[in-house]
């Protein structure tokens, strides 16, 4: 299976890569903006480019079976639109798009605003972020792609091991913020099962 990771040099992209890289049945391509001291296996293809540029995307998407995007977190429409157009042009159909667990809610709740503040986001930032994630998700849903909307709770930037809860996209989230490592374990398993959650979303949180 050929898997392309977009936004591969961020926390989540790197965590998923580290889990998938040892698998003999997976060929990985990492795509992101150029950074120094990137340590990857010799078998991993690395492409530096601009995810808003269709030409850069086209080179990375050639021959891929599955695309996993961690692009964002803001102005995601500038990433979603060229990605959809280029994937449709090339006939690359399977996309896992990382978004956020609140995108199905009509309003950002006071509880989630309070929680966002514990992660360093004020109310205006949180409301803007959720609205932008909703816009990006809508662009993906309006496409012809076989997409999965990955809808994780807030990330905790640590490697703690937690039991994950997976729920359908329209359910009320049952769990709590999830560690990057535990989320990456869930995502790596989903990428290896591209038939799962086709043209739907999955909420991912940690057990209380």
N, C-alpha and C positions, 0 to 999 in steps of 0.2 A: 504494500500500500504506500502510495506517495502522498505525504502530508506536508502542506505549506503552513508555516506559522507566521502570521503577520503581526508586527509589533513584538517581534520575538525577543528583543533585548530588554524588555521591561520585566518586572518581578514575576508576573504570572506566566508570561511567555517562556521565560527561562526555566521556571519550575516545571512546566509541562514538558518542555524539551528534555530536561534531565531524566524524567520518568520514561519517555518514549525512546530515547536514544539507544539504550541497550538492546532493544527488541530487534531480532533478526529479520522480521517480516515488515519492517517499517523503514522507508527512505525519507529522510527529513530535509526540508529546505527552510532556512531561516531568512526572514526578510525584515529589515528595519533600517533606521538611520544609522550612519556610521558611528561607531564608538570604539574606544581603545580597549585593549586587553580582553577581547572576547575569546573565551576558551571553549572550543567545540571539538567534537571528534573529527578525525580526518575524513570520515565517510559522510559528514554533514556538509551540505551545500549552503553557503552563506551569500546572500545578495543584499547589498546596500542600495537603498533607493527611497523614493518619495511615494508614500501610499496614496497620495492624491493625484499622482501622475499616471494616466492610463498606460503610457509607454513602459514605465518602470514595472507596473503591475503585470503587463502582458508577458514580459520576460520571466517573471517569477511564477506565473500561473501555468505556463506551458507544461503539459504532462502530469498535472496534479490530479489526484483522486479526491482529496479532502482538503478544504481550506479552513483554518482555524484563525479567527481574528481576535486580537486583544487591542485593537486600535481605539484611540480615544485618550482621555475620557471625555474631553469636550470637543465641540464642533464636529461631532461624529458624522453629520451629513456630508461633510467634505471628504470623508473616507468611504462612506456607504455607497454614494452615488457612482463614483468611478469604479469601485470594486464590483458592484452589480453589473454595470455595463460591460466591463471587461470579461467577467466570468461568463456572462450570456454570449458575448461575442465568440469566445473560445470554446464554448460548450462544456465548461467546467461547472458541474452542477451542485456539488455538495458543500455547503457552507455552515460552519458553526460560528455564530456571531455573539460575542460577549457583550451583554448589556447590563441590566440592573433589575432587582426584584420588585421595584415599585412601579414599573412601567404600565401595569394594568390598573393601577389605582387612579381614581378620578382626581384625587387630591393627595398631596403629601401630608401625612398625618403629623400632628404635634409630637406624637411619640417618636416618629422617625426623625423629625427635626432635632429633637433633644438627643437622640442617638447619634445623629450626624455631627453634632457639636462635640461629642466625646472623641470623634475622629478628626477634629480640627476644621470642620466645615460650618460656616454660619448659615442662617436660614436662607438668605438670598442665593448663596452658592448652591445649596442643596436643591432648592426649587428649580434653579436654572439647569442644574445637572440632570435632574430627573426628566424635565421637559425635553432636553436635548437628546437624552437616551430614548425617549418615546419617539421622537422624530426619526432618529436613526433606525429604530426597529421597524417603523412603518415603511421606510424605504425598502428594507429587506423583505418585509411581508408582501409588498406590492410587486415584487420581482417574480420571475418564473423559476427561481432557484429552489432546490431542495434544501431548505435552511432549518437550522435549529437555533432558537434564541436561548442563549445561556443566561440565566437570570439569577446570579449569585447575590447573597446578602452582602453587607459590608465585609471587606477583607480585613483580617488581622495579619500584619506583616511579620509572621513568625512561622516556625515549623512544627507547631504543636499538632498532635494527632487527635482528631476528633471524629466522631461518628456523624456522617452526613445524612441529611434528609433531602430527598428529591420529591418534588411535588409538581403537579400539572400547573400550567401557567396562570390559570384563573383562580387558583386556591389562595386562601389567606396564609401567608408564610407562618410556619409553625416553629421554626428554629431561630437561632441567633447568629451573629456574625461568625464567619468561618475563617480559619487560618489559610494562608496562601498554600501551604503544603497539602492540607486536606482537600481544598478545592481543586488543586492540580491533580490529585489522585482521581477525583471524580471525573474531571475533564479528560484526562488521558484515557480513561476507560470508555467514555462516550465517543471519543474520536475513533476508537477501535471498533465501534459498533455503529457505523454510519446509518444503519436502518432505524436507529432509535430516534424518537421524538421528531420525526420528519414533518416539516412544515408546521411546527408547533414550538412551544417554549417549555423550559424546565426551570423551576425555582430550586436553588441549591442553598441550603443553610446548614448550620451545625446543631446537633441535638442539645437541648438545654440540660 
